[in-house]
Amino acid sequence: MNTSPADGEAREPSPGLRRQFYWRRTRALTVVLLATWFGITFCSAYFAGELNRFEFLGFPLGFYLCAQGDLLAYLLIVGLYAKYMDHFDASQSQDPESSPKAD
């Protein structure tokens, strides 16, 4: 007996559709994190002169952000990427027939 959505049961999306959704989420996450990386890098360097009027731990803030703060932000970006990709991979691997292969 074929089960149709009219029977009250939801159909699973096809493996191709699941794969497409997986890569769309992956690309969106990558674009957002790369834009964040660019924004942090550009803004801390571009506004360093203005930020140097303030001090943080005895150093001018612009210098501190470029020397240490940006690196901490990059580590946070990498950690967020790993966390979300683990989540995406786990949700994708619930269906053993749909592996995240590139088309």
CNS distance restraints for C-alpha pairs under 8 A (distance, minus, plus):
assign (resid   3 and name CA) (resid   7 and name CA) 6.48 0.50 0.50
assign (resid   3 and name CA) (resid   9 and name CA) 7.30 0.50 0.50
assign (resid   4 and name CA) (resid   8 and name CA) 7.68 0.50 0.50
assign (resid   4 and name CA) (resid   9 and name CA) 7.02 0.50 0.50
assign (resid   4 and name CA) (resid  10 and name CA) 7.84 0.50 0.50
assign (resid   4 and name CA) (resid  11 and name CA) 7.46 0.50 0.50
assign (resid   5 and name CA) (resid   9 and name CA) 5.41 0.50 0.50
assign (resid   5 and name CA) (resid  10 and name CA) 5.49 0.50 0.50
assign (resid   5 and name CA) (resid  11 and name CA) 6.52 0.50 0.50
assign (resid  13 and name CA) (resid  17 and name CA) 6.11 0.50 0.50
assign (resid  13 and name CA) (resid  18 and name CA) 6.29 0.50 0.50
assign (resid  14 and name CA) (resid  18 and name CA) 6.26 0.50 0.50
assign (resid  15 and name CA) (resid  19 and name CA) 6.04 0.50 0.50
assign (resid  15 and name CA) (resid  97 and name CA) 6.98 0.50 0.50
assign (resid  15 and name CA) (resid  98 and name CA) 4.97 0.50 0.50
assign (resid  16 and name CA) (resid  20 and name CA) 6.14 0.50 0.50
assign (resid  16 and name CA) (resid  98 and name CA) 7.53 0.50 0.50
assign (resid  17 and name CA) (resid  21 and name CA) 6.19 0.50 0.50
assign (resid  18 and name CA) (resid  22 and name CA) 6.11 0.50 0.50
assign (resid  18 and name CA) (resid  92 and name CA) 7.56 0.50 0.50
assign (resid  18 and name CA) (resid  98 and name CA) 7.20 0.50 0.50
assign (resid  19 and name CA) (resid  23 and name CA) 6.31 0.50 0.50
assign (resid  19 and name CA) (resid  92 and name CA) 7.98 0.50 0.50
assign (resid  19 and name CA) (resid  98 and name CA) 6.75 0.50 0.50
assign (resid  19 and name CA) (resid  99 and name CA) 7.24 0.50 0.50
assign (resid  19 and name CA) (resid 100 and name CA) 5.74 0.50 0.50
assign (resid  19 and name CA) (resid 101 and name CA) 7.31 0.50 0.50
assign (resid  20 and name CA) (resid  24 and name CA) 6.13 0.50 0.50
assign (resid  21 and name CA) (resid  25 and name CA) 6.21 0.50 0.50
assign (resid  22 and name CA) (resid  26 and name CA) 6.18 0.50 0.50
assign (resid  22 and name CA) (resid  88 and name CA) 7.13 0.50 0.50
assign (resid  22 and name CA) (resid  92 and name CA) 7.13 0.50 0.50
assign (resid  22 and name CA) (resid 100 and name CA) 7.08 0.50 0.50
assign (resid  23 and name CA) (resid  27 and name CA) 5.99 0.50 0.50
assign (resid  23 and name CA) (resid 100 and name CA) 7.69 0.50 0.50
assign (resid  23 and name CA) (resid 102 and name CA) 7.92 0.50 0.50
assign (resid  24 and name CA) (resid  28 and name CA) 6.14 0.50 0.50
assign (resid  25 and name CA) (resid  29 and name CA) 6.13 0.50 0.50
assign (resid  26 and name CA) (resid  30 and name CA) 6.17 0.50 0.50
assign (resid  26 and name CA) (resid  85 and name CA) 7.48 0.50 0.50
assign (resid  26 and name CA) (resid  88 and name CA) 7.94 0.50 0.50
assign (resid  27 and name CA) (resid  31 and name CA) 6.08 0.50 0.50
assign (resid  28 and name CA) (resid  32 and name CA) 6.18 0.50 0.50
assign (resid  29 and name CA) (resid  33 and name CA) 6.15 0.50 0.50
assign (resid  29 and name CA) (resid  81 and name CA) 7.58 0.50 0.50
assign (resid  30 and name CA) (resid  34 and name CA) 6.00 0.50 0.50
assign (resid  30 and name CA) (resid  81 and name CA) 7.81 0.50 0.50
assign (resid  31 and name CA) (resid  35 and name CA) 6.05 0.50 0.50
assign (resid  32 and name CA) (resid  36 and name CA) 6.18 0.50 0.50
assign (resid  33 and name CA) (resid  37 and name CA) 6.08 0.50 0.50
assign (resid  33 and name CA) (resid  77 and name CA) 6.55 0.50 0.50
assign (resid  33 and name CA) (resid  81 and name CA) 7.72 0.50 0.50
assign (resid  34 and name CA) (resid  38 and name CA) 6.12 0.50 0.50
assign (resid  35 and name CA) (resid  39 and name CA) 6.03 0.50 0.50
assign (resid  36 and name CA) (resid  40 and name CA) 6.12 0.50 0.50
assign (resid  37 and name CA) (resid  41 and name CA) 6.15 0.50 0.50
assign (resid  37 and name CA) (resid  74 and name CA) 6.95 0.50 0.50
assign (resid  37 and name CA) (resid  77 and name CA) 7.56 0.50 0.50
assign (resid  38 and name CA) (resid  42 and name CA) 5.84 0.50 0.50
assign (resid  39 and name CA) (resid  43 and name CA) 5.75 0.50 0.50
assign (resid  40 and name CA) (resid  44 and name CA) 5.99 0.50 0.50
assign (resid  40 and name CA) (resid  70 and name CA) 6.77 0.50 0.50
assign (resid  40 and name CA) (resid  73 and name CA) 7.79 0.50 0.50
assign (resid  41 and name CA) (resid  45 and name CA) 6.37 0.50 0.50
assign (resid  41 and name CA) (resid  66 and name CA) 7.79 0.50 0.50
assign (resid  41 and name CA) (resid  70 and name CA) 6.75 0.50 0.50
assign (resid  42 and name CA) (resid  46 and name CA) 5.81 0.50 0.50
assign (resid  43 and name CA) (resid  47 and name CA) 5.72 0.50 0.50
assign (resid  43 and name CA) (resid  48 and name CA) 7.90 0.50 0.50
assign (resid  44 and name CA) (resid  48 and name CA) 5.69 0.50 0.50
assign (resid  44 and name CA) (resid  62 and name CA) 6.49 0.50 0.50
assign (resid  44 and name CA) (resid  65 and name CA) 6.28 0.50 0.50
assign (resid  44 and name CA) (resid  66 and name CA) 6.11 0.50 0.50
assign (resid  44 and name CA) (resid  70 and name CA) 7.75 0.50 0.50
assign (resid  45 and name CA) (resid  62 and name CA) 7.39 0.50 0.50
assign (resid  45 and name CA) (resid  66 and name CA) 6.59 0.50 0.50
assign (resid  47 and name CA) (resid  51 and name CA) 6.08 0.50 0.50
assign (resid  47 and name CA) (resid  62 and name CA) 7.22 0.50 0.50
assign (resid  48 and name CA) (resid  52 and name CA) 5.94 0.50 0.50
assign (resid  48 and name CA) (resid  61 and name CA) 7.60 0.50 0.50
assign (resid  48 and name CA) (resid  62 and name CA) 4.14 0.50 0.50
assign (resid  48 and name CA) (resid  63 and name CA) 6.80 0.50 0.50
assign (resid  48 and name CA) (resid  66 and name CA) 7.99 0.50 0.50
assign (resid  49 and name CA) (resid  53 and name CA) 7.43 0.50 0.50
assign (resid  49 and name CA) (resid  62 and name CA) 6.61 0.50 0.50
assign (resid  50 and name CA) (resid  62 and name CA) 7.50 0.50 0.50
assign (resid  51 and name CA) (resid  60 and name CA) 7.25 0.50 0.50
assign (resid  51 and name CA) (resid  61 and name CA) 5.40 0.50 0.50
assign (resid  51 and name CA) (resid  62 and name CA) 4.68 0.50 0.50
assign (resid  52 and name CA) (resid  60 and name CA) 4.55 0.50 0.50
assign (resid  52 and name CA) (resid  61 and name CA) 5.04 0.50 0.50
assign (resid  52 and name CA) (resid  62 and name CA) 4.77 0.50 0.50
assign (resid  52 and name CA) (resid  63 and name CA) 6.85 0.50 0.50
assign (resid  53 and name CA) (resid  60 and name CA) 6.71 0.50 0.50
assign (resid  53 and name CA) (resid  61 and name CA) 7.34 0.50 0.50
assign (resid  54 and name CA) (resid  60 and name CA) 5.87 0.50 0.50
assign (resid  54 and name CA) (resid  61 and name CA) 5.50 0.50 0.50
assign (resid  55 and name CA) (resid  59 and name CA) 5.30 0.50 0.50
assign (resid  55 and name CA) (resid  60 and name CA) 4.50 0.50 0.50
assign (resid  55 and name CA) (resid  61 and name CA) 5.08 0.50 0.50
assign (resid  56 and name CA) (resid  60 and name CA) 6.24 0.50 0.50
assign (resid  56 and name CA) (resid  61 and name CA) 5.45 0.50 0.50
assign (resid  56 and name CA) (resid  64 and name CA) 7.21 0.50 0.50
assign (resid  59 and name CA) (resid  63 and name CA) 6.93 0.50 0.50
assign (resid  59 and name CA) (resid  64 and name CA) 6.20 0.50 0.50
assign (resid  60 and name CA) (resid  64 and name CA) 6.20 0.50 0.50
assign (resid  61 and name CA) (resid  65 and name CA) 6.02 0.50 0.50
assign (resid  62 and name CA) (resid  66 and name CA) 6.28 0.50 0.50
assign (resid  63 and name CA) (resid  67 and name CA) 5.96 0.50 0.50
assign (resid  64 and name CA) (resid  68 and name CA) 5.56 0.50 0.50
assign (resid  64 and name CA) (resid  69 and name CA) 6.21 0.50 0.50
assign (resid  65 and name CA) (resid  69 and name CA) 4.07 0.50 0.50
assign (resid  65 and name CA) (resid  70 and name CA) 5.61 0.50 0.50
assign (resid  66 and name CA) (resid  70 and name CA) 5.68 0.50 0.50
assign (resid  66 and name CA) (resid  71 and name CA) 7.97 0.50 0.50
assign (resid  67 and name CA) (resid  71 and name CA) 7.36 0.50 0.50
assign (resid  68 and name CA) (resid  72 and name CA) 6.49 0.50 0.50
assign (resid  69 and name CA) (resid  73 and name CA) 6.31 0.50 0.50
assign (resid  70 and name CA) (resid  74 and name CA) 6.15 0.50 0.50
assign (resid  71 and name CA) (resid  75 and name CA) 6.30 0.50 0.50
assign (resid  72 and name CA) (resid  76 and name CA) 6.30 0.50 0.50
assign (resid  73 and name CA) (resid  77 and name CA) 6.21 0.50 0.50
assign (resid  74 and name CA) (resid  78 and name CA) 6.24 0.50 0.50
assign (resid  75 and name CA) (resid  79 and name CA) 6.11 0.50 0.50
assign (resid  76 and name CA) (resid  80 and name CA) 6.09 0.50 0.50
assign (resid  77 and name CA) (resid  81 and name CA) 6.13 0.50 0.50
assign (resid  78 and name CA) (resid  82 and name CA) 6.20 0.50 0.50
assign (resid  79 and name CA) (resid  83 and name CA) 6.13 0.50 0.50
assign (resid  80 and name CA) (resid  84 and name CA) 6.09 0.50 0.50
assign (resid  81 and name CA) (resid  85 and name CA) 5.94 0.50 0.50
assign (resid  82 and name CA) (resid  86 and name CA) 6.05 0.50 0.50
assign (resid  83 and name CA) (resid  87 and name CA) 6.39 0.50 0.50
assign (resid  84 and name CA) (resid  88 and name CA) 6.09 0.50 0.50
assign (resid  85 and name CA) (resid  89 and name CA) 5.89 0.50 0.50
assign (resid  86 and name CA) (resid  90 and name CA) 6.02 0.50 0.50
assign (resid  87 and name CA) (resid  91 and name CA) 6.22 0.50 0.50
assign (resid  88 and name CA) (resid  92 and name CA) 6.10 0.50 0.50
assign (resid  89 and name CA) (resid  93 and name CA) 5.97 0.50 0.50
assign (resid  89 and name CA) (resid 100 and name CA) 7.95 0.50 0.50
assign (resid  90 and name CA) (resid  94 and name CA) 6.53 0.50 0.50
assign (resid  92 and name CA) (resid  98 and name CA) 7.20 0.50 0.50
assign (resid  92 and name CA) (resid  99 and name CA) 7.10 0.50 0.50
assign (resid  92 and name CA) (resid 100 and name CA) 7.26 0.50 0.50
assign (resid  93 and name CA) (resid  98 and name CA) 7.17 0.50 0.50
assign (resid  93 and name CA) (resid  99 and name CA) 6.71 0.50 0.50
assign (resid  95 and name CA) (resid  99 and name CA) 7.95 0.50 0.50
